[in-house]
Each structure stands twice: as C-alpha cells, then as structure tokens.
Amino acid sequence: MKKILYTDVNIKRTGDQIDNFLKQKKTLPSGQPLFFHIEFSINGTCNRRCFFCPRVDPKKYPNISKSLDMNVFKNMLNDLVKVKFNGRISFSGFGEPLLTKHLVEYVTLIKEKLNNVYVEITTNGDVLLSKNGPKRLKELFDNGLTNAKVSLYDGPEQIEPMEKIKKDLKLSDEQFIIRKRYLGPDESFGLTISNRAGSVELKNEVFEVAALKEPLKQPCYFPFYKMMIDYNGDVLICSNDWKKEAPVGNISKESILDIWVSEEFMNIRKKLSKSDRNYKPCMTCDVNGTLNAKNAFTNWQTHLAK
C-alpha cells in the first residue's frame, strides 16, 4: 500500500490563523492559554452517507433531529465575552450544519456578542442547490458568517452551480471555498484521510485505513488549541472522536472556561506532551495531529509542569 500524500490546503490556512491568534497572548484569568477554535456539531443529522465517513453506517450513526439548545449556546457566549474571545467558531462536526433550522440565529448571536470572531461553516453544499439555498446562505453572511467551505463529493459537474452561487452573492474566494472531495484514491479523495479515531475502515488499491492496533507514540496538538462541542452540549477532546468515547464536560452544566482547564482535559494534555496516546479515543487514532499549532502546544508546557 502507498503512503497517503494528500494534505488539505486548509491545514496551512488554519495554522496561520492559530499563529496570528497566539501573538495576542490571550489567557484565562488564571494564566492558562486560551483556546483558538470552538467547533460545533450543531445538530445530529446529515443527508449523505459517504463511504470514507463513519456515518456510512446508519446503525452506528443514525440521524437524530436535535440541535444544541439555544439558551445553552447563549450562556456559553456570555462566558466567551468574559475573556474577550476573538478566535474561530465553526459549524461542522459530525453532521451537515445547513440542516439546522435556526443556524442563522446561532450566527447572529455570535456576532452580537463577539463581533471580532471568525465564524465558519463546512457544508456538502446540497442544501445550497435547493430553491431557498442561496437566499439562506446570503442571510448567513449578512448576519455575520465569515466563511463557507463547500465540500463537493460527486464530481466536477458540481463546480459550475457552486461558482454561480458565489458569483450571484458576490462572495470572494476567501468567503466561499470550493473543495474537490471527489478526487480518486490516488489523491485520497481530496481529503487528508484518517480513521477518525478508529471509526473508519477503508481499503482500496492505493491505501488502507483502519483502527490502530498499537497507539502512535507521538504528541497531538488538537487539545491545546481547540474544543469540540456536540449538539447535546458534550465537550470532546477532539473532533476526530466520532465514537464520542471521551467527553470532558458539558456546557449545559459547566462553564466552557472551566471545562478547558478541567482535570480531565489537563491530564490529556500532559499525556500527549509525553507522546502517550494509550487511552480512548487516542489509542486507535492514526491522525498525525502535529501539522499545525505547534506554538499552541509549546505555550502549554510550563503550565503542565506545575
């Protein structure tokens, strides 16, 4: 099997954003580094079953028509106001964000309380092709959306209608990023393919992906700059934890700021700093985890030594 060489260009883009954020040296009142990125799996549904995604199996990943409670979301934003958060909030996760009925309201609330936050969605674009799709996208941008990453999974014929939407709404290349996810296995389908913490099994003529039998002996930087929040409020240590094996808190019960420096989260960082992945969900995960955010990882080390 060949080594997977494709790396998503958005990894560098995110890395540059993290480094720019870190230059502000933003911390909690207690002195620990503040997170840069909060990713929401804002609902429990997706309209697709992609073969390289854990949702390919509807028995393991059924569609659940629930979204994050709006009052819980408001309370979380109030906590972010306390630390003048100005990083990134994204809607992606384990489902299709544009299937969220009140997505515009979430985005509007962010911009009302945190005007300098970078707000992003990642979508498969299918909803945009509906009658009211472009209108809904315009409403999102009018109310504070910064960027939409549109992943196309079927073929190059999808590009033209998406380019038309971008042109009609007068969106720039930075605002509306079209991603070719329909490429062949020799280009790993246009993805930085991983096993999603052991949730994906995939084999073709070029590569094989499966849960690791032995954990990688290397650090991972995700928990040093990012929080992942599911539609029920659970906070996971990583967006690759599709099995949701290791929640470290819930924003409906605790402050997001307290969860970030909770004993569970701190212990994970200490272990990863020593290249120890021998625990769930990391023990079966093949994600490199060091492609960006090294500075965030470095900034945490003095706090973990205490």
C-alpha positions in Angstrom: 0.0 0.0 0.0 1.2 3.5 -0.8 1.6 6.2 1.8 -1.1 8.8 1.7 0.5 12.0 0.4 -2.5 14.4 0.0 -2.8 17.1 2.6 -5.7 19.6 2.7 -4.6 23.1 1.9 -6.8 24.3 4.7 -4.4 22.9 7.2 -1.9 25.6 6.5 -4.6 28.2 6.4 -5.8 27.2 9.9 -2.2 27.0 11.1 -1.6 30.6 10.0 -4.8 31.7 11.8 -3.7 30.0 15.0 -0.3 31.6 14.9 -1.8 35.0 14.4 -4.2 34.4 17.3 -1.4 33.3 19.6 0.5 36.6 19.0 -2.2 38.2 21.2 -1.1 36.0 24.1 -4.7 35.7 25.3 -5.1 33.8 28.5 -7.7 32.9 31.1 -7.6 35.0 34.4 -5.7 32.0 35.9 -3.0 32.4 33.3 -3.5 29.3 31.1 -3.6 29.8 27.3 -7.0 30.4 25.8 -8.4 28.1 23.1 -8.4 29.5 19.5 -11.1 27.3 18.0 -14.5 26.0 19.1 -16.1 23.6 16.6 -19.8 22.7 17.0 -21.5 19.6 15.7 -24.6 21.7 16.0 -27.1 19.0 15.0 -27.3 15.2 14.8 -28.2 14.8 11.1 -26.6 14.5 7.7 -28.2 14.0 4.3 -25.3 11.9 3.0 -23.6 8.6 3.8 -20.0 8.9 2.4 -18.0 5.7 2.3 -14.9 7.3 3.9 -17.0 8.8 6.8 -18.2 6.9 9.9 -21.8 8.0 9.0 -21.7 5.4 6.2 -23.3 3.0 8.7 -26.8 4.3 9.7 -27.0 1.8 12.5 -24.0 3.3 14.3 -24.7 6.9 13.3 -28.5 7.4 12.9 -29.8 10.8 12.1 -31.0 12.5 15.2 -33.2 15.6 14.7 -31.9 17.6 17.6 -29.9 20.8 17.8 -27.9 22.5 20.5 -30.2 24.2 23.0 -30.2 28.0 22.2 -30.1 29.0 25.8 -27.1 26.8 26.5 -25.5 28.4 23.4 -26.2 31.9 24.8 -24.8 31.1 28.2 -21.6 29.8 26.5 -21.3 33.0 24.5 -21.6 35.0 27.7 -18.6 33.1 29.1 -16.6 33.9 26.0 -17.4 37.6 26.4 -15.7 37.5 29.8 -12.4 36.6 28.1 -12.9 38.7 25.0 -12.7 35.7 22.8 -11.8 36.6 19.2 -10.8 33.3 17.7 -12.8 31.0 15.4 -16.2 29.4 15.9 -17.1 26.8 13.3 -20.2 24.7 12.5 -19.1 21.3 11.1 -18.5 18.3 13.2 -20.5 15.0 12.7 -23.3 16.3 10.6 -24.5 18.8 8.0 -24.9 22.3 9.6 -27.2 23.7 6.9 -29.8 21.2 8.1 -30.0 23.2 11.3 -33.3 25.1 11.4 -32.0 28.0 13.4 -28.5 28.2 12.1 -28.9 31.9 11.3 -29.9 32.6 14.8 -26.7 31.0 16.2 -24.5 33.0 13.8 -26.4 36.2 14.6 -25.9 35.7 18.4 -22.2 35.2 17.9 -21.8 38.5 16.1 -24.0 40.4 18.5 -21.8 39.3 21.5 -18.4 38.7 19.9 -18.0 41.0 16.9 -14.4 40.0 16.1 -14.9 36.3 16.0 -14.2 34.3 12.7 -17.4 32.3 12.0 -17.2 29.4 9.6 -19.4 26.6 8.3 -18.4 23.4 6.5 -21.1 22.0 4.2 -21.6 19.4 1.5 -23.4 22.1 -0.5 -26.6 20.1 -1.2 -28.8 22.5 0.7 -27.4 25.4 -1.3 -28.9 23.9 -4.5 -32.4 24.0 -3.1 -34.8 26.8 -4.1 -34.1 28.8 -1.0 -30.5 27.7 -0.6 -28.7 30.8 -2.0 -31.1 33.1 -0.1 -30.3 31.2 3.2 -26.5 31.5 2.5 -26.9 35.2 1.9 -28.8 35.6 5.2 -25.9 33.8 7.0 -23.3 36.1 5.5 -25.5 39.2 6.2 -25.7 38.2 9.8 -22.0 37.5 10.5 -20.8 34.4 8.7 -17.2 34.9 7.7 -16.5 31.9 5.5 -18.2 28.8 4.0 -16.2 25.7 3.0 -18.1 23.7 0.4 -17.1 20.1 0.0 -18.1 18.5 -3.3 -18.3 14.7 -3.2 -19.9 13.7 -6.5 -17.8 15.1 -9.4 -16.6 18.2 -11.3 -20.1 18.8 -12.6 -20.9 20.3 -9.2 -18.4 23.1 -9.6 -20.4 25.3 -12.1 -23.6 25.7 -10.0 -21.5 26.5 -6.9 -19.4 29.1 -8.8 -22.7 30.6 -9.9 -23.9 30.9 -6.3 -20.6 32.5 -5.4 -20.9 35.0 -8.2 -24.5 35.8 -7.7 -23.9 36.5 -4.0 -20.7 38.4 -4.8 -18.6 36.3 -2.5 -14.8 36.2 -2.7 -12.6 33.1 -2.9 -11.8 33.6 0.8 -15.5 33.7 1.7 -16.6 30.7 -0.4 -14.1 27.9 -0.6 -14.9 25.1 -3.0 -13.2 21.8 -2.1 -12.9 18.9 -4.5 -13.7 15.9 -2.4 -14.5 13.7 -5.5 -10.9 13.0 -6.4 -9.6 9.4 -6.8 -8.0 7.2 -4.2 -4.5 8.2 -5.5 -5.3 11.7 -4.2 -7.1 10.3 -1.2 -10.4 11.7 -2.5 -9.2 15.2 -1.9 -9.1 14.6 1.9 -6.4 14.2 4.5 -7.7 10.7 5.1 -7.7 9.4 8.6 -9.5 6.6 10.5 -11.4 9.2 12.7 -10.0 7.8 15.9 -10.6 4.3 14.8 -14.2 4.8 13.4 -13.4 4.3 9.7 -12.3 1.1 7.9 -11.5 1.7 4.2 -9.4 -0.3 1.8 -8.7 0.3 -1.9 -5.9 -0.3 -4.4 -3.9 2.7 -3.0 -4.2 2.7 0.7 -5.9 1.1 3.7 -7.4 2.8 6.8 -8.4 1.0 9.9 -8.3 1.3 13.7 -4.7 1.1 15.0 -3.7 -2.0 17.0 -1.0 -0.1 18.8 -1.2 3.6 19.7 1.1 6.1 17.9 4.0 7.3 20.0 3.8 11.0 19.3 2.0 14.1 20.5 -1.1 15.6 19.1 -1.8 19.4 19.2 -5.6 19.4 18.9 -6.5 19.6 22.7 -4.0 22.5 23.0 -5.9 25.0 20.9 -9.4 23.6 20.1 -12.7 22.4 21.7 -15.3 20.2 20.1 -18.9 20.5 21.2 -21.6 18.1 20.3 -25.3 19.0 19.8 -26.2 17.8 23.3 -23.6 20.1 24.9 -20.9 17.4 25.4 -17.3 18.6 25.0 -14.9 16.2 23.4 -11.2 16.4 23.4 -11.1 16.2 19.6 -13.2 16.5 16.5 -11.9 13.1 15.4 -13.6 11.3 18.3 -16.6 10.1 16.3 -17.3 7.4 18.8 -17.6 10.1 21.4 -15.7 8.0 23.9 -14.1 10.7 26.0 -16.3 13.7 26.9 -14.6 16.0 29.3 -17.6 18.1 30.3 -20.9 19.5 29.1 -21.6 23.2 28.5 -25.2 22.9 29.7 -23.8 22.0 33.2 -20.4 23.8 33.4 -18.7 26.9 32.0 -16.8 26.3 28.8 -13.9 28.1 30.5 -13.8 25.7 33.4 -14.0 22.7 31.1 -11.0 23.9 29.2 -8.8 23.7 32.3 -10.6 20.8 33.9 -8.6 17.9 35.5 -9.7 15.6 32.6 -8.6 18.0 29.9 -5.3 18.8 31.7 -4.5 15.1 32.1 -5.0 14.5 28.4 -2.6 17.4 27.6 0.0 16.0 30.0 -0.1 12.6 28.4 0.0 13.9 24.8 3.0 16.1 25.8 4.8 12.9 26.6 3.7 11.3 23.3 1.4 9.0 25.2 -1.8 8.0 23.3 -2.6 4.9 25.2 -6.2 5.7 26.1 -9.5 6.3 24.4 -10.1 7.7 21.9 -6.4 8.3 21.0 -5.2 4.7 21.3 -6.8 3.7 17.9 -6.3 7.0 16.1 -4.0 7.5 13.2 -4.3 11.3 12.9 -0.9 13.0 12.8 -2.1 15.9 15.0 1.1 17.9 14.5 0.6 19.5 11.1 -0.1 22.9 12.7 -0.5 24.6 16.1 3.0 23.7 17.4 3.2 27.1 19.1 -0.1 26.4 21.0 1.4 23.1 22.2 4.6 24.9 23.3 2.7 27.6 25.2 1.1 25.0 27.4 4.2 23.2 28.5 5.1 25.4 31.5 1.5 25.1 32.8 1.6 21.3 32.6 4.8 21.1 34.5 3.2 22.5 37.6 
